[in-house]
């Protein structure tokens, strides 16, 4: 009786083990199959991501090449326009075409060759002396100057180049001065003109300056650079002495009065020359400042006597 019961129980155990083994084998097979499928899908995904990255790189490369071709084509057009200037009869056509080229370059963020822009600016500067086309030439020259400050964003020093902004020690006795003209009402959300410090602490004779020519300081600031960020008010250059200064996103007014600029960078600025109604031959300071801005990223310009 006991043996028979044992045999029956043992049989059931063997059956259960057999079934359990089958289930384990089945589960193992399914898991293995799922893992294999998952690995296969991961391989496909990795391949797809790799292909996508390769595609993006190719697209970026194609876009870069296309942009370079556009930049080159517009620059060549400007060179050709300047080279074709022969007679006064072509002056208005030159101004009209030049205005279109700069407007197009501005609208699509094209980067004209600085040398091409400089040569174009010299032509415009000459034309501002002609009473017949002087107003249009001045508009084009101002447009070219504004565009050059857009290009300067690529070449001018950035705060990151100086390991970001420099902190004042609190012991400095240099107080920067800046001339502002509140020609517009405050705009909600627009900050006031701000002056920051960058470039670390340097010897005073090499350091940045931001002061009025009529109230000169006895020494430099001790900082590498002043960085001016534009706001609601326009910055007036007349009567200013700026050295090692970066002016960004600002409106700039210049009326032709004495000014001294040493290693000054204008980045994404808009210029105004309010007194352009003067006799063209007397607009020398404004013209020379425009030439200096178009000639180089860092502006060095001085006029010490009134126009």
C-alpha positions in Angstrom: 0.0 0.0 0.0 2.7 2.4 1.0 4.9 1.4 -2.0 2.1 1.9 -4.4 1.4 5.4 -3.0 5.1 6.2 -3.2 5.2 5.0 -6.8 2.2 7.2 -7.6 3.7 10.2 -5.9 7.0 9.7 -7.6 5.3 9.4 -11.0 3.5 12.6 -10.5 6.8 14.3 -9.5 8.5 13.0 -12.6 5.6 14.2 -14.8 5.8 17.6 -13.1 9.6 17.8 -13.6 9.1 16.8 -17.2 6.5 19.4 -17.8 8.6 22.0 -15.9 11.6 21.2 -18.0 9.5 21.6 -21.1 8.2 24.9 -19.9 11.7 26.1 -19.0 13.0 25.0 -22.4 10.1 26.8 -24.0 10.6 30.0 -22.0 14.3 29.8 -22.6 13.7 29.5 -26.3 11.3 32.4 -26.4 13.6 34.6 -24.3 16.5 33.7 -26.5 14.5 34.4 -29.6 13.3 37.8 -28.2 16.9 38.7 -27.2 18.1 37.8 -30.6 15.3 39.8 -32.2 16.1 42.7 -29.9 19.8 42.6 -30.6 18.9 42.5 -34.3 16.7 45.5 -33.9 19.4 47.3 -31.9 21.9 46.6 -34.7 19.4 48.0 -37.2 18.8 51.0 -35.0 22.5 51.6 -34.5 23.0 51.3 -38.2 20.1 53.7 -38.9 21.5 56.2 -36.4 24.9 55.9 -37.9 23.4 56.4 -41.4 21.4 59.3 -40.0 24.5 60.9 -38.6 26.3 60.4 -41.9 23.4 61.9 -43.7 23.4 64.9 -41.4 27.1 65.4 -41.9 26.7 65.2 -45.6 23.8 67.7 -45.5 25.8 70.0 -43.3 28.7 69.7 -45.7 26.4 70.4 -48.7 24.8 73.4 -46.9 28.3 74.8 -46.0 29.5 74.4 -49.6 26.3 76.0 -50.9 26.6 78.9 -48.4 30.3 79.3 -49.5 29.2 79.4 -53.1 26.6 82.1 -52.3 29.1 84.1 -50.4 31.6 83.9 -53.2 29.0 84.7 -55.9 27.8 87.8 -54.1 31.4 88.9 -53.4 32.3 88.4 -57.1 29.3 90.5 -58.1 30.4 93.3 -55.8 33.9 93.1 -57.2 32.6 93.2 -60.8 30.3 96.1 -59.9 33.2 98.2 -58.5 35.5 97.2 -61.4 32.9 98.3 -64.0 32.7 101.8 -62.6 34.0 104.0 -65.5 31.9 107.1 -66.0 29.6 109.2 -63.9 26.7 108.0 -66.0 27.0 104.6 -64.3 27.0 106.0 -60.8 23.3 105.6 -60.1 23.3 102.1 -61.6 26.3 101.2 -59.4 24.5 102.5 -56.3 21.2 100.7 -57.1 23.0 97.3 -57.8 25.2 97.7 -54.8 22.3 98.4 -52.6 20.6 95.2 -53.9 23.7 93.0 -53.3 24.2 94.2 -49.7 20.5 93.9 -48.9 20.4 90.4 -50.3 23.6 89.5 -48.3 22.0 90.9 -45.1 18.7 89.2 -45.6 20.2 85.7 -46.0 23.2 86.2 -43.6 25.6 85.8 -46.4 29.3 86.5 -45.6 30.8 88.7 -48.2 34.6 88.9 -48.4 35.8 91.8 -46.2 38.2 92.9 -48.9 35.4 93.1 -51.5 33.3 95.1 -49.1 36.2 97.4 -48.3 36.8 98.2 -52.0 33.1 98.8 -52.5 33.1 101.1 -49.5 36.0 103.1 -51.0 34.0 103.6 -54.2 31.0 104.8 -52.1 33.2 107.1 -50.1 34.3 108.8 -53.3 30.8 109.1 -54.6 29.6 110.9 -51.4 31.6 113.9 -52.6 29.5 114.1 -55.7 26.5 116.5 -55.1 24.5 114.6 -57.7 24.5 111.2 -56.0 25.8 112.1 -52.5 22.5 111.3 -50.6 22.2 107.9 -52.2 25.9 107.2 -51.8 25.7 108.0 -48.1 22.7 105.7 -47.7 24.7 102.9 -49.4 27.8 103.7 -47.3 25.9 103.5 -44.1 24.3 100.3 -45.2 27.8 98.8 -45.9 29.1 100.0 -42.5 26.2 98.3 -40.8 26.8 95.1 -42.7 30.5 95.2 -41.9 29.5 95.2 -38.2 27.5 92.0 -38.8 30.6 90.4 -40.3 32.6 91.5 -37.3 30.6 89.0 -35.2 32.8 86.3 -36.8 36.1 88.1 -36.2 35.8 90.2 -33.1 36.9 88.9 -29.7 34.1 87.3 -27.6 33.8 87.1 -23.8 34.6 83.4 -24.0 38.0 84.4 -25.6 38.8 86.1 -22.3 37.5 83.2 -20.1 34.2 85.2 -19.8 33.8 88.5 -18.0 36.2 89.9 -15.5 35.1 90.9 -12.0 36.0 94.3 -10.5 38.0 94.2 -7.3 36.2 97.1 -5.8 39.5 99.0 -5.4 39.5 100.6 -8.9 39.3 104.3 -9.1 38.6 104.4 -12.8 35.0 105.3 -13.7 34.0 104.8 -17.3 32.0 107.4 -19.1 29.7 106.9 -22.1 27.7 109.4 -24.0 24.1 108.4 -24.6 21.3 110.0 -26.5 17.7 109.0 -25.4 16.2 109.4 -28.9 13.6 106.7 -28.2 11.2 106.0 -25.4 11.8 102.9 -23.2 10.7 99.6 -24.7 9.3 97.0 -22.3 11.8 94.1 -22.1 14.7 96.1 -23.5 17.6 96.6 -21.2 19.5 99.8 -20.7 23.0 100.2 -22.2 25.3 98.1 -20.1 29.1 98.1 -19.7 30.9 94.9 -18.8 34.6 94.1 -18.1 36.7 91.4 -19.8 40.2 90.5 -20.6 41.4 90.2 -17.0 43.6 92.7 -15.2 46.4 94.3 -17.3 48.9 97.1 -16.8 47.2 100.5 -16.8 49.1 101.8 -19.9 47.8 98.8 -21.9 44.3 98.8 -20.5 40.8 99.8 -21.7 39.6 103.3 -21.6 36.1 104.7 -21.9 36.0 108.5 -21.2 35.1 111.9 -22.4 37.9 113.7 -24.3 37.0 116.9 -22.4 37.6 115.1 -19.1 40.6 112.7 -19.6 41.6 110.3 -16.9 45.2 110.2 -15.6 45.5 106.5 -16.2 43.8 103.5 -17.8 41.2 101.3 -16.3 43.4 98.3 -15.5 41.0 96.0 -17.4 41.7 94.3 -20.7 38.4 95.3 -22.4 35.2 97.2 -21.8 32.2 95.5 -23.5 29.2 97.7 -24.2 25.9 96.1 -24.9 23.3 98.3 -26.6 19.9 99.2 -25.2 17.1 101.7 -25.6 19.5 104.7 -25.9 21.8 105.4 -28.7 25.6 105.7 -28.1 27.1 109.0 -29.2 30.7 108.8 -30.4 31.3 112.5 -30.5 33.7 113.6 -27.8 34.5 110.1 -26.7 37.9 108.3 -26.1 37.5 104.6 -26.5 40.4 102.1 -26.2 40.0 98.3 -26.2 36.2 98.4 -26.4 33.7 96.0 -27.9 30.4 97.6 -28.8 27.6 95.1 -29.5 24.0 95.3 -30.7 23.9 99.1 -30.4 22.7 102.1 -32.3 25.7 104.5 -32.9 25.4 108.2 -33.6 28.3 110.2 -35.0 28.1 113.9 -35.9 31.7 114.5 -37.0 33.0 116.0 -33.8 36.4 115.0 -32.3 36.7 111.3 -31.3 39.5 108.9 -30.5 39.1 105.2 -31.1 41.8 102.7 -30.4 41.2 99.0 -31.0 37.5 99.4 -31.0 35.2 96.7 -32.3 31.6 97.3 -33.5 29.5 94.1 -33.7 25.9 94.1 -35.1 25.5 97.8 -34.8 23.4 100.4 -36.7 25.0 103.7 -37.5 23.4 107.1 -37.9 25.1 110.2 -39.3 22.4 112.9 -38.5 24.3 115.8 -40.0 24.6 114.5 -43.6 22.8 117.6 -44.8 26.0 119.5 -44.7 28.0 120.3 -47.8 29.4 117.0 -49.0 33.0 118.3 -49.0 32.7 119.0 -45.2 31.6 115.5 -44.2 35.2 114.3 -44.0 35.1 112.8 -40.4 32.0 110.7 -41.1 33.5 109.5 -44.3 36.9 108.6 -42.7 35.2 106.8 -39.8 33.2 104.8 -42.3 36.3 104.0 -44.3 38.1 102.8 -41.0 35.2 100.5 -40.1 35.1 99.0 -43.5 38.9 98.6 -43.7 39.4 96.4 -40.6 37.6 94.6 -37.8 39.4 96.6 -35.1 38.9 100.3 -35.7 41.6 102.9 -35.1 40.4 106.4 -35.8 41.1 109.8 -34.5 39.9 113.3 -35.4 41.0 116.0 -33.0 39.4 119.1 -34.5 35.8 119.9 -35.3 34.6 119.3 -38.9 
